Every structure is written in C-alpha cells, then in structure tokens.
Amino acid sequence: MGDSGQAATFLLTIAAGLVLGLAFDFYRVMCGIFRLRWIVMAITDLIYWLVSTAVVFFTLIAGNWGEMRFYVFIGLVTGGAVYYRFFSKMVIRFLRWLMRLVIKVLGSVKKVVLHVLIAPIVWVVRKLIKPVRRMIKRILSSYRSANDNLSK
C-alpha cells in the first residue's frame, strides 16, 4: 500500500475514533438516564464493545483490507482524543437536552392517550358495569329464593 493509501486509512481510523467517542457518550448518557442494574450494565457494556469492534473491523476492511498497522492504533486514539477534547462536553449537553425533550414529548403523548382514548373507555365500562351488577344480583336473589322455596 502506498503513502496515499496509508494516509487515507489513517484518516479513516481517526474518523472511526470520533464515531466511537460519540457512541460512547451516547451510551454514557443513556446509562445515566436509565440507571441500569449491574447485570444489565454488564450486558450493555459487552454490546457496546462488540459494536465498537465491528466498527473498527469494517473500518480496517474498507481502508486497508484488514491490515493492523501501528498507525491504525494511533488514528483510533487520535480520533478518540480529538473527540473528547473538542466535542464531548457539547455532545453530552445536547444529548441530555434531547433526552429531556423526548421524555417530555412522550409524557405529553401518554397524557393525550390516557385522556382521549383510555378515559372514555373506562367511563363506558363503568357505566355498563352498574346495570350488569344489578342484573346479576337480581338473578342471584331470584335463584336463591327459588332454592329456598324448593327446600321448604
């Protein structure tokens, strides 16, 4: 591979490092919001690292047919360092704001669904249950009185 191919691969691995940093910040924000149990956290950690490995693998396949060179590691570390130095705080702030917005929107959707769909159904069911209860009580009382008459 020539110098231009190595430079392209180096830039590709820097981009992969940036993407992995972004993915890790997204993962951190999600874990902070949902407060997962340790077993779920261990499973999601494993999933993160498997996805990260796949990203690096496909980056290497696309860049230099999967050859592991020292500049590949330098590119990944450089991309991650650049991301954390210049973008991480801003991205975390944005992701937290976005998640708060999503939670508010979902809360509003939940209220609308409850008030527009569920509440009328509950009201109708309650209105129907009262007459059904009375009818069942009448049937049971007539059944009991018929049994009392037969036993006498």
C-alpha positions in Angstrom: 0.0 0.0 0.0 1.3 3.4 -1.0 1.6 6.5 1.1 -1.7 7.9 -0.1 -3.5 4.6 0.8 -1.9 4.7 4.3 -2.9 8.4 4.7 -6.5 7.6 3.7 -6.6 4.7 6.1 -5.1 6.9 8.9 -7.9 9.5 8.3 -10.5 6.7 8.2 -9.3 5.4 11.6 -9.4 8.9 13.0 -13.0 9.1 11.8 -13.7 5.8 13.4 -12.2 7.0 16.7 -14.5 10.1 16.5 -17.5 7.8 15.9 -16.6 5.5 18.8 -16.3 8.5 21.1 -19.7 9.8 20.0 -21.2 6.3 20.5 -19.6 6.0 24.0 -21.0 9.4 25.0 -24.5 8.4 23.8 -24.1 5.2 25.8 -23.0 7.1 28.9 -25.9 9.5 28.7 -28.4 6.6 28.3 -26.9 4.7 31.3 -27.1 7.9 33.4 -30.8 8.4 32.5 -32.0 4.8 32.9 -29.9 3.8 35.9 -29.4 0.1 34.9 -28.8 -2.8 37.3 -25.3 -4.2 37.3 -26.2 -7.3 35.2 -27.9 -5.2 32.5 -25.0 -2.7 32.6 -22.5 -5.6 32.1 -24.6 -6.8 29.1 -24.8 -3.4 27.6 -21.1 -2.9 28.1 -20.5 -6.1 26.2 -22.8 -5.0 23.4 -21.0 -1.6 23.2 -17.6 -3.2 22.9 -18.9 -5.8 20.3 -20.3 -2.9 18.2 -17.1 -0.9 18.6 -15.1 -3.9 17.5 -17.3 -4.3 14.4 -16.9 -0.6 13.6 -13.1 -0.9 13.8 -13.1 -4.2 11.8 -15.2 -2.8 9.0 -13.1 0.4 9.0 -10.0 -1.7 8.6 -11.6 -3.8 5.9 -12.7 -0.7 4.0 -9.4 1.1 4.5 -6.6 -1.4 4.1 -8.0 -4.9 3.7 -7.8 -5.5 7.4 -4.1 -5.0 8.0 -3.3 -4.0 11.6 -0.6 -1.4 11.5 0.7 0.9 14.2 -0.8 4.0 12.5 -4.2 2.3 12.8 -4.0 2.4 16.6 -2.6 5.9 16.5 -5.5 7.0 14.3 -8.1 5.4 16.6 -6.6 7.0 19.7 -6.2 10.4 17.9 -9.8 10.3 16.8 -11.0 9.5 20.3 -8.8 12.1 21.9 -9.9 14.8 19.5 -13.5 13.9 20.1 -13.1 14.0 23.9 -11.1 17.2 23.8 -13.3 19.3 21.5 -16.7 17.7 21.2 -17.6 15.5 24.2 -18.9 18.1 26.6 -21.0 19.8 23.9 -22.4 16.5 22.7 -23.3 15.3 26.2 -25.1 18.6 26.9 -27.0 18.2 23.6 -27.9 14.5 24.2 -29.1 15.3 27.7 -31.3 18.2 26.4 -32.6 15.9 23.6 -33.4 13.1 26.1 -35.3 15.6 28.4 -37.2 16.8 25.3 -38.0 13.2 24.3 -39.2 12.4 27.8 -41.4 15.5 27.9 -42.9 14.7 24.5 -43.5 11.0 25.5 -45.1 12.2 28.7 -47.4 14.5 26.7 -48.3 11.7 24.3 -49.1 9.5 27.3 -51.4 12.1 28.8 -53.2 12.5 25.5 -53.6 8.8 25.1 -54.9 8.4 28.6 -57.4 11.3 28.3 -58.5 10.8 24.8 -58.5 7.0 24.4 -58.4 5.3 27.8 -60.6 7.6 29.9 -63.7 7.3 27.7 -63.3 3.6 27.5 -63.1 3.4 31.3 -66.1 5.7 31.7 -68.2 3.5 29.3 -67.1 0.3 31.1 -68.0 1.8 34.5 -71.4 2.9 33.2 -72.1 -0.6 31.8 -70.9 -2.5 34.9 -73.6 -0.9 37.2 -76.6 -2.3 35.3 -74.8 -5.7 34.8 -74.2 -5.9 38.6 -77.8 -5.1 39.3 -79.0 -7.7 36.9 -76.6 -10.3 38.3 -77.9 -9.5 41.9 -81.5 -9.9 40.8 -80.7 -13.2 39.1 -78.9 -14.5 42.1 -81.6 -13.3 44.5 -84.3 -15.0 42.4 -82.2 -18.1 42.2 -81.8 -18.2 46.0 -85.5 -17.5 46.6 -86.4 -20.3 44.2 -84.0 -22.7 46.0 -85.5 -21.6 49.4 -89.0 -22.4 48.1 -87.9 -25.8 46.9 -86.2 -26.7 50.1 -89.3 -25.9 52.2 
